Amino acid sequence: MVTKGEKVMDFKKMGRDDCIQYKCDDEGLLTIEIDTSKELGPSASGKTIMFATSSGNHKIDIGSSMCGERWAYLGLNLYRYPEK
């Protein structure tokens, strides 16, 4: 829900098949969204099933409209083990 005066920011996409969406609001809250109903398939080793991967670390802007750019790095993998 958007309250009066709150800036609505669009999600930015990253990772394999744009599987990770993120945004950082003016209060510094980083929100990461992953659709866990979709799988990317097996990992490179074949030991796990991937939901999302950033495919390494990515530079993202976590700054605000008041303070300007502020850079950080995000690396993320979300996976499950296959059912036996």
Buried (B, 14 or more C-beta within 10 A) or exposed (E): EEEEEEEEBEEBEBBEEEBBBBBBBEEEEEEBEBEEEEBBEEEEEEEBBBBBBBBEEBEBEBBBEEEEEEEEEBEBBBBEEEEE
